[in-house]
Amino acid sequence: MIYDIYQAFADAGDPARKLAAEGEKMLAPWAAGAFSFSVRRLAAYYEQVTLSGFTHVRPPFNIQPIDTKAGPVPVIEERVHSADFCHLVRFTREGAGDEPSVLLLAPMSGHFATLLRGTIRTLLRDHTVYITDWINPRDIPLDKGSFGLDDYVQYIIDFTKFIGPRTHMVGVCQPTVPALAAVALMAQDNDPDQPSSLTLMAGPIDARVSPTKVNDLANDHSIEWFRDNLIGVVPAKLKGAGRKVYPGFLQLSAFISMNAERHAKSFRDLYKQRAAGEDAKADAIRDFYTEYFAIMDLTADFYLETVEKVFQQCTLARGAMMVRNRLVEPRAIKKTFLLTVEGEKDDICAVGQTLAAQDLCSGLRPYMKTHHMQAGVGHYGVFNGKKWDAQVYPVVRNHILSSV
């Protein structure tokens, strides 16, 4: 019922948002005229209306050319492998040689993989980049079956084997747990395609460490409460009709409520800057929210299993995680170099939660394990933005080079 109500409101608001978008376009030629200030104010208002709703279609990656010593080099994007719930997309610089292959695991946490556009662009300086491009479950028919945490782990193993030996795996936020589980299972099987390196960035390996609001929410309610209150059914008009999901609009609404005043200020700043003709600043805010408001659902199985096993029971940290009836044993990892990265001001995955992987991987020799704590950044600053680009990425790059 909750999804049907949301969809009805979204459908009702679409005409107004489309009309506002057309109004913006019509006013653009008049923005520099005699009545420019009044025109810009009206255009700024239309812009606010245009951004007032969520979208459910993945934005394009649109990776711009990479700067090199020889000048800008175009980026080639191609879908190289597909499964029912995910595409594997590869990015390469035009004319690039034999470079290390990075499997970038995008979170399945309410946003599309395009949220890591900046991460991809930075990694492309020195690597071929593969990314898990998750498909919105509301667009996946019921006959494709279910998708849970065990399936996520298996997808990682399958994609790693598709890329082949000497892959370098990078898990960002939520995927850190299934990433470590996948590498452990491959090690337990003595799989010849075990990745050369594993980088875990700002993820809840052990959510018991310095619990954040996210951890508190998971533990303040029973798993039955989550099932009864946060799971919806995809409406009949959509391809995934009948599929049980944790709707993306609920996930994003929860995140926005955690920093409501900050988001409200951003929209006020957007209006003021657009009205004042400070278009570069206004465009930066609009681009962020265009991406941020593009949301995807999570399958109910995956969401509930993640809440229960990762945040409530902390099964991986306690040595009790099971994947398809197999115990996950991180101590079995002996060939894959490990790097853990955390942000000093992370209010989603607190300092220490990702570091816990170091102790779990007790089979690795000390020189094969590295930790980096980035000062002055929150959650997203670990893998996106200036400090990621200038300070975190060099650590990741060196880690990959040392394990080649």
RODO-2510 file (C-alpha; in nm, 4 decimals, decimal comma):
residues 404
     n   res          X          Y          Z
     1     m     0,0000     0,0000     0,0000
     2     i     0,2795     0,2443     0,0891
     3     y     0,4354     0,2092    -0,2565
     4     d     0,1007     0,2604    -0,4316
     5     i     0,0408     0,5792    -0,2337
     6     y     0,3885     0,7115    -0,3146
     7     q     0,3527     0,6284    -0,6843
     8     a     0,0142     0,8004    -0,7015
     9     f     0,1585     1,1213    -0,5551
    10     a     0,4652     1,0995    -0,7808
    11     d     0,2483     1,0547    -1,0891
    12     a     0,0297     1,3482    -0,9828
    13     g     0,3311     1,5757    -0,9418
    14     d     0,5056     1,4824    -1,2673
    15     p     0,3054     1,7218    -1,4904
    16     a     0,3907     2,0200    -1,2671
    17     r     0,7612     1,9295    -1,2662
    18     k     0,7654     1,8856    -1,6430
    19     l     0,5869     2,2192    -1,6880
    20     a     0,8408     2,3887    -1,4593
    21     a     1,1281     2,2380    -1,6595
    22     e     0,9797     2,3798    -1,9806
    23     g     0,9412     2,7154    -1,8080
    24     e     1,3125     2,7176    -1,7259
    25     k     1,3991     2,6578    -2,0906
    26     m     1,1663     2,9321    -2,2110
    27     l     1,3142     3,1881    -1,9714
    28     a     1,6786     3,1123    -2,0532
    29     p     1,7050     3,3576    -2,3504
    30     w     1,5696     3,6402    -2,1317
    31     a     1,8087     3,5915    -1,8392
    32     a     2,0456     3,8662    -1,9608
    33     g     1,7839     4,1225    -2,0668
    34     a     1,6534     4,4389    -1,9070
    35     f     1,4444     4,2434    -1,6578
    36     s     1,7144     3,9837    -1,5991
    37     f     1,6901     3,9811    -1,2188
    38     s     1,3160     3,9156    -1,2179
    39     v     1,3547     3,6544    -1,4915
    40     r     1,6321     3,4761    -1,3000
    41     r     1,4196     3,4720    -0,9842
    42     l     1,1321     3,3143    -1,1718
    43     a     1,3662     3,0645    -1,3371
    44     a     1,5131     2,9830    -0,9964
    45     y     1,1641     2,9122    -0,8657
    46     y     1,0894     2,6826    -1,1601
    47     e     1,4159     2,5045    -1,0918
    48     q     1,3099     2,4339    -0,7331
    49     v     0,9852     2,2801    -0,8587
    50     t     1,1684     2,0723    -1,1192
    51     l     1,3939     1,9227    -0,8500
    52     s     1,1097     1,8558    -0,6064
    53     g     1,0592     1,4888    -0,6976
    54     f     1,2550     1,1663    -0,7186
    55     t     1,3401     0,9811    -1,0392
    56     h     1,3829     0,6050    -1,0833
    57     v     1,5935     0,5827    -1,3987
    58     r     1,9716     0,5527    -1,3839
    59     p     2,1399     0,8722    -1,5031
    60     p     2,4136     0,8285    -1,7656
    61     f     2,7678     0,7772    -1,6388
    62     n     2,8915     1,0357    -1,8910
    63     i     3,2583     1,0041    -1,7863
    64     q     3,4393     1,3014    -1,9385
    65     p     3,7810     1,2698    -2,1079
    66     i     4,0717     1,1998    -1,8738
    67     d     4,3568     1,4505    -1,8630
    68     t     4,6959     1,2993    -1,9466
    69     k     5,0374     1,4392    -2,0319
    70     a     4,9425     1,4039    -2,3984
    71     g     4,6137     1,5889    -2,3453
    72     p     4,2518     1,4836    -2,2808
    73     v     4,1794     1,1196    -2,3663
    74     p     3,8230     0,9955    -2,4324
    75     v     3,6757     0,7226    -2,2141
    76     i     3,5184     0,4106    -2,3661
    77     e     3,2175     0,2701    -2,1779
    78     e     3,0807    -0,0737    -2,2577
    79     r     2,8584    -0,3317    -2,0931
    80     v     3,0638    -0,6510    -2,0935
    81     h     2,8540    -0,8928    -1,8879
    82     s     2,5005    -0,9142    -1,7526
    83     a     2,3052    -1,1005    -1,4886
    84     d     1,9404    -1,0710    -1,3879
    85     f     1,9997    -0,8019    -1,1259
    86     c     2,3208    -0,6361    -1,2422
    87     h     2,5252    -0,5350    -1,5447
    88     l     2,9044    -0,5308    -1,5402
    89     v     3,0239    -0,2135    -1,7126
    90     r     3,3845    -0,1527    -1,8183
    91     f     3,5555     0,1850    -1,8592
    92     t     3,8867     0,2256    -2,0393
    93     r     4,0865     0,5210    -2,1635
    94     e     4,1106     0,5254    -2,5389
    95     g     4,4459     0,3781    -2,6388
    96     a     4,5285     0,2560    -2,2882
    97     g     4,7735    -0,0312    -2,2588
    98     d     4,7786    -0,3291    -2,0256
    99     e     4,6772    -0,1714    -1,6954
   100     p     4,5565    -0,3232    -1,3674
   101     s     4,1874    -0,4125    -1,3705
   102     v     3,9775    -0,2749    -1,0845
   103     l     3,6394    -0,4223    -0,9929
   104     l     3,4547    -0,1355    -0,8240
   105     l     3,1644    -0,2633    -0,6153
   106     a     2,8918    -0,0012    -0,6044
   107     p     2,6555     0,0009    -0,3063
   108     m     2,3060    -0,1373    -0,3442
   109     s     2,1715     0,1155    -0,0995
   110     g     1,9123     0,3314    -0,2679
   111     h     2,1222     0,5018    -0,5351
   112     f     2,2529     0,3975    -0,8738
   113     a     2,6154     0,3138    -0,9467
   114     t     2,6485     0,6532    -1,1176
   115     l     2,6898     0,8019    -0,7694
   116     l     3,0500     0,6740    -0,8002
   117     r     3,1140     0,8662    -1,1206
   118     g     3,3921     1,0700    -0,9564
   119     t     3,5481     0,7560    -0,8098
   120     i     3,5559     0,5942    -1,1538
   121     r     3,7059     0,9005    -1,3160
   122     t     3,9926     0,9131    -1,0672
   123     l     4,0646     0,5389    -1,0880
   124     l     4,0754     0,5649    -1,4680
   125     r     4,4012     0,7599    -1,4526
   126     d     4,5929     0,4378    -1,3998
   127     h     4,3464     0,1485    -1,4353
   128     t     4,0781    -0,0234    -1,6366
   129     v     3,7642     0,0041    -1,4250
   130     y     3,4745    -0,2416    -1,4043
   131     i     3,1703    -0,1441    -1,1978
   132     t     2,8640    -0,3299    -1,0736
   133     d     2,5761    -0,1430    -1,2367
   134     w     2,2805    -0,2642    -1,0276
   135     i     1,9402    -0,2749    -1,1955
   136     n     1,6441    -0,1159    -1,0191
   137     p     1,4385    -0,4085    -0,8768
   138     r     1,1153    -0,2294    -0,9648
   139     d     1,2118    -0,2911    -1,3284
   140     i     1,2903    -0,6633    -1,2845
   141     p     0,9986    -0,9036    -1,3473
   142     l     0,9077    -1,1493    -1,0728
   143     d     0,9977    -1,4480    -1,2924
   144     k     1,3662    -1,3517    -1,2585
   145     g     1,3497    -1,4851    -0,9026
   146     s     1,4688    -1,3415    -0,5728
   147     f     1,7904    -1,1645    -0,4769
   148     g     1,9440    -1,1730    -0,1297
   149     l     2,2762    -1,1149     0,0439
   150     d     2,4044    -1,4597    -0,0596
   151     d     2,3299    -1,3738    -0,4225
   152     y     2,5228    -1,0479    -0,3869
   153     v     2,8281    -1,2432    -0,2671
   154     q     2,7947    -1,4882    -0,5557
   155     y     2,7683    -1,2048    -0,8091
   156     i     3,0979    -1,0652    -0,6794
   157     i     3,2654    -1,4036    -0,7212
   158     d     3,1194    -1,4488    -1,0697
   159     f     3,2263    -1,1007    -1,1845
   160     t     3,5754    -1,1480    -1,0421
   161     k     3,6155    -1,4745    -1,2309
   162     f     3,4792    -1,3102    -1,5476
   163     i     3,7475    -1,0398    -1,5297
   164     g     4,0096    -1,3019    -1,4530
   165     p     4,3265    -1,3403    -1,2443
   166     r     4,4973    -1,0418    -1,0846
   167     t     4,1782    -0,8419    -1,0415
   168     h     4,1878    -0,5634    -0,7814
   169     m     3,8615    -0,5374    -0,5879
   170     v     3,7376    -0,2113    -0,4337
   171     g     3,4264    -0,2161    -0,2131
   172     v     3,2632     0,1144    -0,1214
   173     c     3,0449     0,1285     0,1921
   174     q     2,7775    -0,1418     0,2088
   175     p     2,9563    -0,3856    -0,0315
   176     t     3,2565    -0,4173     0,2010
   177     v     3,0904    -0,7037     0,3902
   178     p     2,9946    -0,9158     0,0857
   179     a     3,3293    -0,8269    -0,0749
   180     l     3,5271    -0,9642     0,2185
   181     a     3,2974    -1,2675     0,2280
   182     a     3,3472    -1,3325    -0,1446
   183     v     3,7260    -1,3118    -0,1220
   184     a     3,7236    -1,5389     0,1839
   185     l     3,5148    -1,8027     0,0058
   186     m     3,7425    -1,7886    -0,2969
   187     a     4,0418    -1,8344    -0,0675
   188     q     3,8723    -2,1260     0,1071
   189     d     3,8288    -2,2873    -0,2370
   190     n     4,1874    -2,2028    -0,3383
   191     d     4,0302    -2,0377    -0,6425
   192     p     4,2931    -1,9463    -0,9056
   193     d     4,1080    -1,6187    -0,9686
   194     q     4,1446    -1,4818    -0,6142
   195     p     4,1898    -1,1033    -0,6447
   196     s     4,5400    -0,9631    -0,6054
   197     s     4,4172    -0,6887    -0,3748
   198     l     4,1087    -0,5907    -0,1789
   199     t     4,0308    -0,2332    -0,0766
   200     l     3,7478    -0,1820     0,1732
   201     m     3,6296     0,1772     0,2035
   202     a     3,4016     0,3156     0,4772
   203     g     3,1984    -0,0004     0,5307
   204     p     3,0308    -0,1762     0,8276
   205     i     3,2604    -0,4758     0,8717
   206     d     3,1864    -0,4568     1,2452
   207     a     2,8883    -0,2304     1,3168
   208     r     2,9340    -0,2815     1,6922
   209     v     3,2254    -0,0354     1,6888
   210     s     3,1226     0,3243     1,7743
   211     p     2,7598     0,2832     1,6574
   212     t     2,6177     0,5645     1,4447
   213     k     2,2550     0,6697     1,3896
   214     v     2,2358     0,4111     1,1120
   215     n     2,3464     0,1359     1,3500
   216     d     2,1126     0,2586     1,6230
   217     l     1,8149     0,2506     1,3863
   218     a     1,8902    -0,1115     1,2972
   219     n     1,9133    -0,2155     1,6617
   220     d     1,6241    -0,0129     1,8019
   221     h     1,3740    -0,2324     1,6172
   222     s     1,3236    -0,6022     1,5570
   223     i     1,3621    -0,7490     1,2107
   224     e     0,9866    -0,8061     1,2153
   225     w     0,9360    -0,4306     1,2583
   226     f     1,1436    -0,3631     0,9473
   227     r     0,9501    -0,6262     0,7534
   228     d     0,6118    -0,4907     0,8625
   229     n     0,6850    -0,1181     0,8278
   230     l     0,9442    -0,0667     0,5548
   231     i     0,8726    -0,3269     0,2905
   232     g     0,6476    -0,2351    -0,0001
   233     v     0,5207    -0,4069    -0,3130
   234     v     0,6034    -0,2714    -0,6595
   235     p     0,2814    -0,1317    -0,8150
   236     a     0,1040    -0,3205    -1,0933
   237     k     0,1903    -0,0616    -1,3626
   238     l     0,5676    -0,1308    -1,3373
   239     k     0,7773    -0,4142    -1,4836
   240     g     0,8589    -0,5523    -1,1418
   241     a     0,4953    -0,5619    -1,0362
   242     g     0,4419    -0,7692    -0,7245
   243     r     0,8073    -0,7757    -0,6166
   244     k     0,8636    -0,7000    -0,2481
   245     v     1,1168    -0,4204    -0,2020
   246     y     1,2546    -0,1680     0,0391
   247     p     1,1536     0,1407    -0,1628
   248     g     1,4268     0,3845    -0,2527
   249     f     1,2071     0,6796    -0,1568
   250     l     1,2003     0,5538     0,2039
   251     q     1,5764     0,5081     0,2098
   252     l     1,6482     0,8534     0,0717
   253     s     1,3898     1,0190     0,2953
   254     a     1,5645     0,8653     0,5952
   255     f     1,9036     0,9952     0,4817
   256     i     1,7629     1,3433     0,4165
   257     s     1,6023     1,3549     0,7601
   258     m     1,9414     1,2888     0,9204
   259     n     2,0693     1,6169     0,7731
   260     a     1,7459     1,8024     0,7006
   261     e     1,8758     2,1521     0,7756
   262     r     2,1818     2,1054     0,5576
   263     h     1,9669     2,0005     0,2613
   264     a     1,7240     2,2870     0,3210
   265     k     2,0159     2,5305     0,3211
   266     s     2,1443     2,3836    -0,0066
   267     f     1,8105     2,4524    -0,1748
   268     r     1,8041     2,8077    -0,0373
   269     d     2,1577     2,8594    -0,1675
   270     l     2,0575     2,7181    -0,5054
   271     y     1,7747     2,9705    -0,5354
   272     k     1,9883     3,2663    -0,4242
   273     q     2,2806     3,1796    -0,6507
   274     r     2,0622     3,1183    -0,9544
   275     a     1,8735     3,4447    -0,8977
   276     a     2,2044     3,6300    -0,8580
   277     g     2,3415     3,4873    -1,1828
   278     e     2,6070     3,2760    -1,0071
   279     d     2,5359     2,9882    -1,2413
   280     a     2,8522     2,7823    -1,1813
   281     k     2,7772     2,7525    -0,8097
   282     a     2,4087     2,6879    -0,8745
   283     d     2,4883     2,4224    -1,1362
   284     a     2,7088     2,2343    -0,8885
   285     i     2,4216     2,2128    -0,6374
   286     r     2,1703     2,1140    -0,9050
   287     d     2,3995     1,8429    -1,0460
   288     f     2,4415     1,6945    -0,6990
   289     y     2,0666     1,6756    -0,6312
   290     t     1,9854     1,5508    -0,9800
   291     e     2,2071     1,2518    -0,8986
   292     y     2,1056     1,2277    -0,5334
   293     f     1,7346     1,2196    -0,6169
   294     a     1,7784     0,9401    -0,8726
   295     i     1,6836     0,6427    -0,6559
   296     m     1,6541     0,2668    -0,6841
   297     d     1,4766     0,0128    -0,4683
   298     l     1,6349    -0,2782    -0,2836
   299     t     1,4863    -0,6253    -0,2935
   300     a     1,3193    -0,7092     0,0380
   301     d     1,5353    -1,0201     0,0866
   302     f     1,8600    -0,8301     0,0407
   303     y     1,7551    -0,5407     0,2627
   304     l     1,6218    -0,7486     0,5512
   305     e     1,9165    -0,9889     0,5430
   306     t     2,1588    -0,6960     0,5456
   307     v     1,9842    -0,5330     0,8423
   308     e     1,9777    -0,8606     1,0346
   309     k     2,3148    -1,0152     0,9478
   310     v     2,5313    -0,7035     0,9057
   311     f     2,3876    -0,4511     1,1519
   312     q     2,1997    -0,6514     1,4141
   313     q     2,3911    -0,9772     1,4424
   314     c     2,7270    -0,8610     1,2958
   315     t     2,7790    -1,2168     1,1752
   316     l     3,0984    -1,1545     0,9758
   317     a     3,2709    -0,9815     1,2671
   318     r     3,1634    -1,2592     1,5045
   319     g     3,2877    -1,5367     1,2773
   320     a     2,9344    -1,6648     1,2173
   321     m     2,8462    -1,5473     0,8647
   322     m     2,7001    -1,8181     0,6436
   323     v     2,6707    -1,7923     0,2652
   324     r     2,4720    -2,0686     0,1001
   325     n     2,5259    -2,2887     0,4049
   326     r     2,9033    -2,2283     0,4105
   327     l     3,0848    -2,0593     0,6956
   328     v     3,2809    -1,7549     0,5802
   329     e     3,6387    -1,7632     0,7138
   330     p     3,8385    -1,4444     0,6414
   331     r     4,1471    -1,5989     0,8060
   332     a     4,1687    -1,8226     0,4977
   333     i     4,2759    -1,5209     0,2888
   334     k     4,6518    -1,5496     0,2339
   335     k     4,7168    -1,4193    -0,1193
   336     t     4,5085    -1,0987    -0,1404
   337     f     4,6627    -0,7730    -0,0158
   338     l     4,4230    -0,5789     0,2088
   339     l     4,3702    -0,2028     0,2430
   340     t     4,1064    -0,0516     0,4712
   341     v     4,0106     0,3162     0,4413
   342     e     3,8054     0,5274     0,6831
   343     g     3,7005     0,8904     0,7171
   344     e     3,7632     1,0823     1,0390
   345     k     3,4181     1,2458     1,0359
   346     d     3,2145     0,9584     0,8930
   347     d     2,8707     0,9602     1,0566
   348     i     2,7460     0,6541     0,8671
   349     c     3,0327     0,4061     0,9154
   350     a     3,2313     0,5248     1,2165
   351     v     3,6067     0,5004     1,2533
   352     g     3,6965     0,1443     1,3492
   353     q     3,4119    -0,0347     1,1728
   354     t     3,6122    -0,0969     0,8536
   355     l     3,9435    -0,1359     1,0351
   356     a     3,7961    -0,4492     1,1962
   357     a     3,8730    -0,6366     0,8730
   358     q     4,2426    -0,6223     0,9594
   359     d     4,1978    -0,8521     1,2594
   360     l     3,9572    -1,0820     1,0774
   361     c     4,2162    -1,1424     0,8029
   362     s     4,4610    -1,2981     1,0465
   363     g     4,6056    -1,5264     0,7787
   364     l     4,7666    -1,2339     0,5955
   365     r     5,1239    -1,1425     0,6719
   366     p     5,1623    -0,7955     0,8273
   367     y     5,3189    -0,6418     0,5156
   368     m     5,0082    -0,7405     0,3187
   369     k     4,7732    -0,5305     0,5356
   370     t     4,7461    -0,1504     0,5295
   371     h     4,5069     0,0972     0,6913
   372     h     4,4440     0,4602     0,6008
   373     m     4,2360     0,7013     0,8072
   374     q     4,1641     1,0174     0,6090
   375     a     4,1497     1,3269     0,8231
   376     g     3,8801     1,5867     0,7728
   377     v     3,6312     1,3899     0,5604
   378     g     3,2890     1,2423     0,6181
   379     h     3,1444     0,9329     0,4557
   380     y     3,1308     1,0505     0,0937
   381     g     3,4638     1,2300     0,1186
   382     v     3,6362     0,8937     0,1534
   383     f     3,5646     0,8042    -0,2098
   384     n     3,4641     1,1298    -0,3778
   385     g     3,5837     1,4898    -0,3831
   386     k     3,9142     1,6720    -0,3514
   387     k     4,0620     1,4760    -0,0605
   388     w     3,9733     1,1448    -0,2199
   389     d     4,1367     1,2633    -0,5381
   390     a     4,4529     1,4084    -0,3836
   391     q     4,5072     1,2075    -0,0642
   392     v     4,3081     0,8835    -0,0550
   393     y     4,3517     0,7754    -0,4162
   394     p     4,7352     0,7786    -0,4068
   395     v     4,7145     0,5323    -0,1161
   396     v     4,4759     0,3089    -0,3133
   397     r     4,6929     0,3313    -0,6261
   398     n     5,0096     0,2394    -0,4363
   399     h     4,8292    -0,0478    -0,2658
   400     i     4,7277    -0,1866    -0,6060
   401     l     5,0764    -0,1399    -0,7501
   402     s     5,2379    -0,3153    -0,4537
   403     s     5,0180    -0,6221    -0,5060
   404     v     5,0507    -0,6565    -0,8847
***
